[in-house]
Amino acid sequence: MHYLESLLFSPRRGTILAARAGLFLIGALVAALLVAALGPIYALVAVVAVIGGLLMVRDLRWGLLALFAVIGLLPFAALPFKIGFTPTFLDVALLAVYFVWVMRVATRRDRELIGTPLGPAVLFFVLIAFFAFANGLRFSRPTSTTLRNFAELILAIGMFFVLVNTMRRRADLNFVVRLVLLAGAAAAAIAIIFYVIPSTWTIRILDALARFNYPGGAGALRYIEDDAANPMRAIGTMVDPNVLGGFLILVAGLTLPQVVSSQPLFRRRWVVLFLGVELLALYLTYSRGSLVGLAAGLGLIGLLRYRKLLLAGVVGVALLLLLPPAQAYVAHFIEGIQLQDRATLMRLGEYKDALALISRYPWFGVGFAGSPDADLYVGVSNLYLLMAETMGVLGVTTFLVVVAGFFGSLWRAWRRTIDPQLEALLLGLGAAVFGAMIGGFLDHYLFNLVYPHMSVLFWSYLALGMSATRLTFAPGE
C-alpha cells in the first residue's frame, strides 16, 4: 500500500500517469470479469457493494447512510445467493453499522458509552424477547427463516444503543434526521411514481426487482379488498400498502414541524415538498389505520405548539370529504367504521383468536416459532395483541413502559428547550411515535418479523428522541 501511494503521489508527472493508467486497467479487467461471470446487473451490485463496504468501514456515517437508504428504497431486497439463508441488503447494512461501532468502542475511539434513562427498560425488553423465544422452543422448533427474523428484531432493538452512542454531537443528530427525511421523501416519491405510471410499467419494474427477492408479476399490485375492480393501493417498494402507510406516519410526523420551524434542517421549500409527497403517498395507500395515526400525531403537534395546524387539518378533512376523487376513499373509510367491509371483519376474527391464545399463555406468550395449539395461530393486525401473543403480558407491558418513558423524556425536554431546531425535532419525534402507536391498534408492522426495516426505524426514532433530550439538557456537548 505504501509503494502504491508513493507511485500515485510521486513528484514525477509521468510516474503518476502510469500508476493511474495501471489502476484503471486493473479496474477495467476486474469489471469485465465480473460482468462475464455474474452479468451486468449483479456485477454493478458487486462493485457498489465493495465500494460501499470500504466507505462504511472508514466512517460510520456511510454505514448509516446505507442503512436508511435501504430502509427507504429497497427494504426487502436480498442478495442473489445463500449462506444457509438469503441475506438481505438490510442485514448487510445493519451488520456493517454494528461492526464499525464495535470497532470504534474496541479501539477506544468512543471512550465512554452513553446511557439514557430509557436504556434499562429497553435492555429488559430485549431480555424478555430472548426468554420468550427460548420458552417457545418447548412448543415448536424454529425454521432458519424464523431464526434470521428474530435476529433481525434483536438487531433492530439494539440500534437504540448504537445510535444513542453515535449521536454524541448536535451535528450527528442532525445528520441522522436528515437521512431519515430524505429516505422518507424518496420512498413516498417512488410510491407515487409506481401508482401513476401504467400498471404494466410498474409490473415490469417489480419483475426486474424480483432478481433481488422482490415479489413480481401482476400479483404484486394491491387493491382495496384485493379486488382489481376497486381502486389500486400504493405500495412503492414496501410490498404492502399498510406497511407503506405506517412508514409514512413516522416520516411525515417528523417532517411536519420542519415546515413551520424557524430553523428547518432543509430549506423550507424542500421540506414542504417532502411533506406534500408523503401526504399524497399516504392518501394513495388507502390505509385507514395509517391515516388515523398520522392525524393523531399531527393533532398532537397542533395542540402543543402550532394551533394553526389544527385549522389546516380541518380544511384537509373537508377537502377529503367533498372532492369527487376522494369519494372512494371516504366510502372505504365509512365501511370500516361501520364494520361492513371484508378487511374489517377479518380483523375482528383475528382479535377474537388472539385473545383466546393470550388467555391460554398469558405471561410469556408462545414465542416466535408458532402456536402450540392447532386450533389457534400467531398473527393479528394489532401491534399490542401480536406482542402479547409472542412475549406475553410481561412483554407488552415492558414495551408500554419504554414508550411512556420516551414520551416523558420528550415532554420534559420540550418544556425546557428554547432552541427552535431542537423543539422541531422533539415535537416531530413525539408526533411520529404517537401516531405509530395509534396506528398500531389496527396493524402490526412495528413488531411483525416480516418487516424488520419498520422495527429498525421505530427504535431509531426512540434513539433520536433520547439523543435530542440529552442535548437539550447538555447543550454544550
ZIUR-V922144 format. One record per residue. N is the residue number from 0. OMEGA is omega in radians with two decimals (none if undefined). D_LAST is the distance of its C-alpha to the last C-alpha in whole Angstrom. Layout:
BEGIN
n	omega	d_last
N	OMEGA	D_LAST
N	OMEGA	D_LAST
END
This chain:
BEGIN
n	omega	d_last
0	3.12	38
1	3.12	38
2	3.12	41
3	3.12	40
4	3.13	38
5	3.09	40
6	-3.08	42
7	-3.10	40
8	3.12	39
9	3.07	42
10	3.14	43
11	-3.09	46
12	-3.13	46
13	3.12	49
14	3.13	47
15	-3.13	44
16	3.13	46
17	3.13	48
18	3.13	45
19	3.11	43
20	3.10	47
21	3.11	47
22	3.12	44
23	-3.14	45
24	3.11	48
25	3.12	46
26	3.12	44
27	3.13	47
28	3.11	49
29	3.12	46
30	3.13	46
31	3.12	50
32	3.12	50
33	3.13	47
34	-3.13	49
35	-3.07	52
36	-3.01	51
37	-2.98	49
38	-3.03	50
39	-3.07	48
40	-3.14	45
41	3.11	44
42	3.10	44
43	3.11	42
44	-3.14	39
45	3.13	40
46	3.12	39
47	-3.13	36
48	-3.14	35
49	3.14	35
50	3.13	33
51	3.12	30
52	3.13	30
53	3.13	30
54	-3.14	27
55	3.13	25
56	-3.10	26
57	-3.06	24
58	-3.10	21
59	-3.14	20
60	3.07	19
61	3.08	23
62	3.10	23
63	3.07	21
64	3.13	23
65	-3.10	27
66	-3.09	26
67	3.02	25
68	3.09	28
69	-3.14	30
70	-3.08	29
71	-2.98	30
72	-3.05	33
73	-3.03	35
74	-3.09	34
75	-3.12	37
76	-3.12	38
77	3.10	39
78	-3.05	40
79	3.08	44
80	-3.11	45
81	3.00	45
82	-2.96	43
83	3.00	45
84	-3.14	43
85	-3.13	42
86	3.12	38
87	3.04	36
88	-3.14	34
89	3.10	31
90	-3.10	32
91	-3.13	32
92	3.12	28
93	-3.12	27
94	3.11	28
95	3.11	27
96	3.11	23
97	-3.10	24
98	-3.12	25
99	-3.14	23
100	3.11	20
101	3.12	22
102	3.09	23
103	3.12	19
104	-3.10	19
105	-3.13	23
106	3.08	22
107	2.98	19
108	2.97	17
109	-2.97	14
110	-3.10	15
111	3.03	14
112	-3.09	14
113	3.06	12
114	3.09	15
115	3.08	15
116	-3.12	18
117	-3.03	20
118	-3.13	20
119	3.14	23
120	3.10	25
121	3.12	24
122	3.10	25
123	3.09	28
124	3.10	29
125	3.14	29
126	3.09	31
127	3.11	34
128	3.10	34
129	-3.14	35
130	3.13	38
131	3.11	39
132	3.14	39
133	3.12	41
134	-3.14	43
135	3.12	44
136	3.06	46
137	-3.02	49
138	-3.12	50
139	-3.13	50
140	-3.13	48
141	3.02	45
142	3.10	46
143	3.10	44
144	3.12	43
145	3.11	42
146	3.13	40
147	-3.12	38
148	3.11	37
149	3.09	36
150	3.10	34
151	3.10	32
152	3.14	31
153	3.09	30
154	3.13	28
155	3.12	27
156	3.14	25
157	3.08	24
158	3.05	22
159	-3.10	20
160	3.14	18
161	-3.07	18
162	3.09	16
163	-3.14	14
164	3.09	13
165	-3.08	13
166	-3.09	11
167	-3.09	7
168	3.10	6
169	-3.14	8
170	3.12	11
171	3.13	11
172	3.14	12
173	3.13	14
174	-3.12	16
175	3.12	17
176	3.09	18
177	3.10	20
178	-3.14	22
179	-3.14	23
180	3.13	24
181	3.13	26
182	3.13	27
183	3.13	28
184	3.13	30
185	3.12	32
186	3.13	33
187	3.13	35
188	3.11	36
189	3.13	38
190	3.13	39
191	3.13	41
192	3.12	42
193	-3.09	44
194	-3.00	45
195	3.11	47
196	3.10	48
197	-3.07	52
198	3.11	51
199	3.09	53
200	3.12	50
201	3.12	48
202	3.14	50
203	3.12	50
204	3.14	46
205	3.07	46
206	3.09	49
207	3.11	47
208	3.13	44
209	3.05	46
210	3.13	46
211	2.98	43
212	3.03	44
213	3.07	43
214	-3.12	46
215	3.11	49
216	-3.10	52
217	3.14	53
218	3.13	52
219	3.13	48
220	-3.08	48
221	-3.13	48
222	3.07	50
223	-3.11	50
224	3.11	52
225	3.12	52
226	-3.09	55
227	3.08	55
228	3.11	57
229	3.12	54
230	3.09	51
231	3.13	49
232	-3.14	46
233	3.10	43
234	-3.05	41
235	3.06	40
236	-3.14	39
237	3.06	37
238	-3.05	41
239	-3.11	41
240	3.12	41
241	3.07	39
242	3.07	37
243	3.11	36
244	3.10	36
245	3.07	34
246	-3.10	31
247	3.00	32
248	-3.08	31
249	-3.05	27
250	3.13	27
251	3.08	29
252	3.11	27
253	-3.06	23
254	-3.00	25
255	3.13	27
256	3.09	24
257	-3.13	23
258	-3.05	27
259	3.14	26
260	3.09	23
261	3.12	22
262	3.13	20
263	-3.11	21
264	2.97	19
265	3.04	23
266	-3.00	26
267	-3.13	27
268	3.12	30
269	-3.13	29
270	3.03	27
271	3.09	31
272	3.11	32
273	-3.09	30
274	-3.14	31
275	-3.12	35
276	3.12	35
277	3.12	33
278	3.11	36
279	3.12	39
280	3.12	38
281	3.10	37
282	-3.07	41
283	3.06	43
284	-3.04	42
285	3.13	44
286	-3.06	41
287	3.13	42
288	3.13	40
289	3.11	37
290	3.12	38
291	3.14	38
292	3.13	34
293	3.10	33
294	3.12	35
295	3.13	33
296	3.14	30
297	3.06	30
298	3.10	32
299	3.11	29
300	-3.14	27
301	-3.13	30
302	-3.06	31
303	-2.94	27
304	-2.97	26
305	-3.07	29
306	-3.12	32
307	3.12	34
308	3.10	33
309	3.09	35
310	3.10	38
311	3.10	37
312	3.11	37
313	3.11	41
314	3.13	42
315	3.11	41
316	3.12	43
317	3.09	46
318	3.13	46
319	-3.11	46
320	-2.97	49
321	-3.06	51
322	-3.11	50
323	-3.12	53
324	-3.07	51
325	-3.04	49
326	3.09	52
327	3.10	52
328	-3.12	48
329	3.13	49
330	3.11	52
331	3.14	50
332	-3.12	48
333	3.10	51
334	3.11	52
335	3.13	49
336	-3.12	49
337	3.13	53
338	-3.07	53
339	-3.06	55
340	-3.03	54
341	-3.11	54
342	3.14	50
343	3.12	50
344	3.08	53
345	3.10	51
346	3.14	48
347	3.07	50
348	3.10	52
349	-3.13	49
350	3.14	47
351	3.14	51
352	-3.14	51
353	3.13	47
354	3.10	48
355	3.14	51
356	-3.14	49
357	3.13	46
358	3.11	49
359	-3.10	50
360	-2.92	47
361	-2.90	45
362	-3.05	42
363	3.09	41
364	-3.09	43
365	-3.14	45
366	-2.98	42
367	-3.05	41
368	3.13	45
369	-3.09	47
370	3.08	49
371	-3.08	51
372	-3.07	54
373	-3.07	56
374	3.13	56
375	-3.07	53
376	3.07	50
377	-3.13	46
378	-3.13	44
379	-3.12	44
380	3.10	42
381	-3.08	40
382	-2.99	37
383	3.09	37
384	3.11	41
385	3.12	40
386	3.11	37
387	3.08	40
388	-3.03	42
389	-3.05	40
390	3.08	38
391	3.14	40
392	3.12	39
393	-3.13	37
394	-3.10	35
395	3.08	35
396	3.10	34
397	3.10	31
398	3.13	30
399	3.06	30
400	3.10	28
401	-3.10	25
402	3.11	26
403	3.08	26
404	3.09	23
405	-3.13	21
406	3.10	23
407	3.12	22
408	3.13	18
409	-3.14	18
410	-3.14	21
411	-3.14	19
412	-3.13	15
413	3.12	18
414	-3.06	20
415	-2.94	17
416	3.00	15
417	-3.13	16
418	-3.08	14
419	3.14	17
420	3.08	16
421	3.12	14
422	3.13	17
423	3.12	19
424	-3.12	17
425	3.13	18
426	-3.13	21
427	3.12	22
428	3.11	21
429	3.14	23
430	-3.12	26
431	-3.11	26
432	3.11	26
433	3.10	28
434	3.12	31
435	3.10	31
436	3.09	31
437	3.09	34
438	-3.14	35
439	3.08	35
440	-3.09	38
441	3.12	40
442	-2.95	39
443	-2.97	38
444	-3.10	35
445	-3.12	32
446	3.11	34
447	-3.09	37
448	-3.14	37
449	-3.07	38
450	-3.07	35
451	-3.12	32
452	3.11	30
453	3.08	30
454	3.11	29
455	-3.11	26
456	-3.11	25
457	-3.12	25
458	3.02	23
459	3.10	21
460	3.10	20
461	3.10	20
462	3.10	17
463	-3.14	16
464	-3.13	16
465	3.07	14
466	3.09	11
467	3.11	11
468	-3.13	12
469	3.14	9
470	3.06	7
471	-3.10	10
472	3.10	10
473	-3.03	6
474	-3.12	6
475	-3.07	4
476	none	0
END
